[in-house]
Amino acid sequence: METEAIKRIVAANLVALRKKSAMTQSELAEALNYTDKAVSKWERAESLPDVVILKRIADLFGVTVDYLLSDEHPAELADAPVPPAHRLRNHTIITGIGVVMVWLIATLTFSTGGSILDRIPENFWLAFLYAVPVSCIVWLIFNTLWFNQKRNYFIISLLMWSLLASIHISFLVAGKPSVWLIYLLGIPGQPIIIMWSRFRRRRKLRQ
């Protein structure tokens, strides 16, 4: 079968499955960790997803890769249920729960630390400070699994700066010499994150 014919078949099946599941192109792109421009190209038969993405699309809609590559489908497969659009909302809720758990642990550390050590928890408020970078780690993990990975670069930036700030403030609270020079690590770190994000985005746009 010619490549152009395969593109048209995949495009038609992708549009049909997406509409059947009441998903927008942006929601599908989010679920696949791709850009909506890439999804639009696939649906216009201008490009073809690679094998890995075809498998992810098939898994997302509860069909097989052969289904995506075929223009004839048995009735039982054509009527097969597809994942509802609220799956993304469920993923968002789970991510939120994960972040809230981090702050719950920080609160427990602050509230119980004093009683455990039998003194006023003078510096236990630092638990809330470190809850910020830990929350970023949790957010990064779930975002990589379920959401658009282009957001990862913002999360990584927030993680880097919040961690540097936490270390700096910890030294100040401990009465040790200021280590403000630690922020210099962010000077090469931030450009690396930006350049890497643009490199990844260009690769995906070429798909």
C-alpha positions in Angstrom: 0.0 0.0 0.0 1.4 3.4 -0.9 2.4 5.8 1.8 -0.1 8.5 0.8 -2.9 6.0 1.0 -1.8 4.9 4.4 -1.7 8.5 5.5 -5.3 9.1 4.3 -6.5 5.9 6.1 -4.8 6.8 9.4 -6.1 10.3 9.1 -9.7 9.2 8.6 -9.5 6.7 11.5 -7.9 9.2 13.8 -10.5 11.8 13.1 -13.3 9.3 13.6 -11.9 8.0 16.9 -11.2 11.4 18.3 -14.7 12.7 17.5 -16.3 9.5 18.8 -14.5 10.1 22.1 -15.5 13.8 22.2 -11.9 14.9 22.3 -10.5 18.1 20.7 -7.2 18.1 18.8 -5.7 19.9 21.8 -6.9 17.2 24.2 -5.6 14.4 22.0 -2.2 16.2 21.7 -2.2 16.6 25.5 -2.9 12.9 26.0 -0.1 11.9 23.5 2.4 14.4 24.8 2.6 16.0 21.4 1.7 19.3 19.9 -1.8 20.1 18.4 0.0 21.1 15.2 1.4 17.5 14.8 -2.1 16.1 15.4 -3.5 18.5 12.8 -1.0 17.3 10.3 -1.8 13.7 11.0 -5.6 14.4 10.5 -4.9 16.2 7.2 -2.8 13.3 6.0 0.2 15.6 5.7 2.4 13.4 7.8 2.2 9.9 9.4 2.8 9.2 13.1 5.7 6.8 13.8 5.2 3.3 15.0 5.5 4.2 18.7 2.9 7.0 18.4 0.6 4.7 16.4 0.7 2.2 19.3 0.0 4.9 21.8 -2.9 6.2 19.8 -4.3 2.6 19.5 -3.9 2.1 23.3 -5.6 5.4 24.0 -8.7 4.6 21.9 -8.8 0.9 22.8 -8.1 -0.4 19.3 -5.2 -2.1 17.6 -2.6 -0.6 15.3 -4.1 -2.7 12.5 -7.4 -0.9 13.1 -5.7 2.4 12.5 -4.1 1.2 9.3 -7.2 -0.4 7.8 -10.2 1.3 6.1 -12.5 -1.7 6.7 -13.5 -2.5 10.3 -15.7 -5.3 11.6 -18.9 -4.0 13.2 -17.9 -5.1 16.7 -14.7 -3.2 16.4 -16.3 -0.1 14.9 -18.7 0.0 17.9 -16.0 -0.7 20.4 -16.0 1.8 23.3 -13.3 4.5 23.4 -11.9 6.2 26.5 -14.1 9.1 27.6 -12.9 12.6 27.4 -12.9 12.9 31.2 -9.8 10.7 31.4 -7.7 13.8 31.2 -9.7 15.4 34.0 -9.1 12.3 36.2 -5.4 12.5 35.5 -5.4 16.2 36.5 -7.2 15.3 39.8 -4.7 12.5 40.5 -1.8 14.9 39.9 -3.4 17.4 42.2 -3.8 14.8 44.9 -0.1 13.9 44.6 0.9 17.5 45.1 -1.5 18.0 48.0 0.0 14.9 49.7 3.4 16.6 49.6 2.1 19.6 51.4 0.2 17.3 53.9 3.5 15.6 54.7 5.2 19.0 55.1 2.4 20.1 57.5 2.7 16.9 59.5 6.5 17.4 59.8 5.9 21.0 61.0 3.2 20.1 63.5 4.6 16.9 64.9 8.4 17.8 64.8 8.2 19.9 68.0 6.5 17.2 70.0 8.9 14.5 68.9 11.9 16.6 69.8 10.2 18.1 72.9 10.9 21.6 71.9 9.4 24.4 69.9 9.9 23.6 66.2 11.9 26.7 65.4 13.0 25.7 61.9 10.4 23.1 61.0 8.8 25.7 58.7 11.6 24.8 56.3 9.4 21.7 55.5 7.1 24.0 53.6 10.0 25.6 51.8 11.3 22.2 50.5 7.7 21.2 49.7 7.9 23.5 46.7 10.7 21.6 44.8 9.3 18.3 45.9 5.9 19.3 44.5 7.7 20.2 41.2 9.1 16.7 41.1 5.7 15.1 41.6 4.2 17.4 39.0 7.0 16.6 36.6 6.5 12.8 36.9 2.7 13.0 36.3 3.1 15.5 33.5 5.6 13.2 31.8 3.2 10.3 32.1 0.0 11.9 31.1 0.2 15.5 29.8 2.0 17.6 27.3 5.7 17.3 27.8 6.4 20.8 26.5 5.3 21.9 29.9 8.1 19.9 31.5 10.7 22.7 30.8 8.7 25.2 32.8 8.4 22.7 35.7 12.1 21.9 35.5 12.9 25.6 35.6 10.7 26.1 38.7 12.2 23.0 40.3 15.8 24.3 39.8 15.2 27.8 41.1 13.1 26.7 44.1 15.7 24.1 45.1 18.5 26.7 44.9 16.4 29.1 46.9 15.6 26.4 49.5 19.3 25.6 50.0 20.2 29.3 50.2 17.6 30.0 52.8 18.5 26.9 54.8 22.1 28.2 55.2 20.8 31.6 56.3 18.5 30.0 58.9 21.3 27.8 60.2 23.5 30.9 60.8 26.1 29.8 58.3 27.7 32.0 55.7 25.5 33.0 52.9 25.8 30.8 49.8 24.1 33.2 47.4 26.7 32.2 44.8 24.7 29.0 44.5 22.3 31.0 42.2 25.1 31.1 39.7 24.3 27.5 38.9 21.0 28.7 37.4 22.8 30.9 34.9 24.0 28.0 32.7 21.1 25.8 33.8 18.3 28.0 32.5 19.7 28.4 29.0 20.3 24.7 28.8 16.6 24.1 29.7 15.4 26.6 27.1 17.6 25.3 24.3 16.6 21.7 25.0 12.9 22.7 25.0 13.3 24.3 21.6 15.2 21.4 20.2 12.5 18.9 21.3 9.8 21.2 20.0 11.4 21.3 16.5 11.7 17.6 16.4 8.0 17.1 17.2 6.9 19.7 14.7 8.8 17.7 12.0 6.7 14.6 12.8 
